[in-house]
Each structure stands twice: as structure tokens, then as C-alpha cells.
Amino acid sequence: AARLLEWKVWIAFWGAATVTPALAKENESRQQEWLTAITPLIALLSPHADAGYEAERVMGLLNGLGLRVAIHPSTKNQTDATTTIARHLQDLARRDNERGNPDKQ
């Protein structure tokens, strides 16, 4: 329930940021902080990938799924969101493993 409330606050903030330059600037700062935090984690998971690009993809995926769950917080949507993120990260690691081991390609 706390995470759902956090998402609803973010959605309200994003809406306000579309018409308030100071909030848009704050949002950009927060997004950059988030990317700075997750990029090294992506690099650990997938050393052969472009970690910055993959972090952007993960952030976009999280934002979209979070929005979906916040608007319609069904158990199915929550489970689907968790599964989608887990599979995406597993696929990223698997693809990296294949890149690092040409014999597996």
C-alpha cells in the first residue's frame, strides 16, 4: 500500500511538472539521480551492455508499469509488473552472458 501511494504521488508530481518549470527541473534532477544509481547495477548485471542505455530502458519500463499499477492496482497488474521487470533483467543478463561467451551464440 505504501508503494502504491508513492506511485500516486509521483504521478501527481509528473502532472504538475508538465506545467511548472521548477518542478520539471526537479523531476529532471531526480531522474538523473535515479539513472546514476541504477547504471552501475546494470553494469554489474550485464558488463558487455551499454549500461546507460539499459538503465534508461529499465527506468522507462518501471515508470510505465508503475503508472499502470497505480491506475489499476489489481493483483494481476501487480504480479505482471513484478514478473515483467524480473524477466527483463534476466533477459539482459542472459544476453550479456551470450555476448561474453561466443560459443553459446
N, C-alpha and C positions, 0 to 999 in steps of 0.2 A: 504493500500500500504506500509506503514511503517513496519508493522509486516511481510509482505512478504519479504521485503528487509532484515529484521533481520534474518529470517529463511535462506535466501540465504547466508548471511554472516556466520551463524553457520555451514551450510553445507560445505562451503569452509574451514572454520576453522577445522572442523572434518576431512576433507580430508587431510589437511596439518598435523594434529596431528597424523595421522597414520604413518607418516614417519619422524616426528620431535619430539624427546623425550621431549624437553622443552615444546612444545605445548601439547603433550599428558599429561604431568604433570599438566599444566594449566587447561586442559579440566577436568581432574580428580578432581582438586580443585573446579572448577565451578560446576561440577555435585554434589559434596558433599555439597556445599553451597545451591544448589537448593533443595537437599533432606532435609537438615537441616531446610530450610524454609517451605517446604510443609508438612513434617511429623507431626508437631503439628496441622496443619489444618486438616489433615486426622484423627488424634486422636480426634479432636472435632466433626468431622462429624460421625465418627464410633468408639466410645470408646471401643467397645469389639473386634475390629480387631487388627491385628498386624500392627500398623501404619507404621513402617519402611518398611515392605514388601509391603504394599499397596501403599506407596509413590513411591517405585521402579516401581511398576506396572503402576501407573499414569504417571510417568516420561517416561517410555518406550512407553506408548500409545501416549502421547503428542509428543514425538520425531518422532515416526512413522507417525503419522497423519500430523505433521508439514512438514516432508520430502515430503509426498505425495502432499500436497497442494503447497509447494514451487516448485515442479517439474511440476505440472499441476494445476495451480491456478484457476480452473473453479469455478463458483458459486456453482455448485453441490458439488465439493470436499470440499469447504469451509464450506458449510452448513452441509455436512455429518460429517466433523471433529468436529464441534461445537456440533452437536447432539450426536455423539458418546461419547464425553467427558462428556456431561451433563447426558446422560443415565448411563454411568459407575459410576459416582458419586452418582446418585440417587439409583442405584442398591446397591452400597456399603452401603449407609445409610439405605436402606430398609433391607438388610441382617443383618445389625447390630441391627436394631430395632427388628427383629425376634429373634436374639440371646438373646437380653435383655428381651424379653417377650416370655417365653416358651409356653404360651397359644396360641400364634399365629402360632406355628410350626405345 
